[in-house]
Amino acid sequence: MNRIFYIIGKSASGKDTMYSRIVAELGLLPIVLYTTRPVRSNEQEGVEYHFVDAERFREMEESGKVIESRTYHTCHGDWTYFTAADSISLDKGDCAGIGTVESFLRLREYCGKDAVVPLYVEVSDDIRFLRAVEREKKQTVPRYAELCRRFLADNEDFSDERLAGAGIDVRFENNGTADECFRMIKKYISEIRNDCTK
């Protein structure tokens, strides 16, 4: 049985780095999300996201192609992130995805409970905030107000109660080096994949 290994974490927790590494180093097929937010200066269409406008999102939703979506009311307008059915290739092998607790739950409903494995990446708030500021500084137009809004919203969105309610009980600490966190995630994924082949 092929699975989706789904990275979950607060903003600036390092989940994008972990996602990129498990795709590149473990050969998992990427689930590329769609978003209506503007492209960041270091992003490419079809790599980090498929960038679409709000009208295209509505068209896909109306035609039943959207598995899950979430809209954030940001300081710069509404930004929607969503997973479409054409993003998932479970018939071709194990996949890697990235998202929120809510998107994990909806994906699990769509694909089946055993098909989606959560990988929660955790970082202390002080380290996470400094990382977020450093990342935002590199943008052509830094959006610090949005950074602060998202930082505060994450405390509610990723509360211990919400994680427990979703059945997310394995955590990977990313306070030190990304290499150590990735090593633990890689070991965990390998154990699950090996169990499936027995």
Buried (B, 14 or more C-beta within 10 A) or exposed (E): EBBBBBBBBBBBBBBBBBBBBBBEEBEBBBBBBBBBBBEBEEEEEEEBBBBBEEEEBBEBBEEEBBBBBBEBEBEEEEBBBBBBEEBBBBEEEBBBBBBBBBBBBBBBEBBEEEBBBBBBBBBEEEBBBEBBBEBBEEBEEEBEEBBBBBBEBBEEBBEEEBBEEBEBEEBBBBBEEEEEBBEBBBEBBEEEBEEEEE
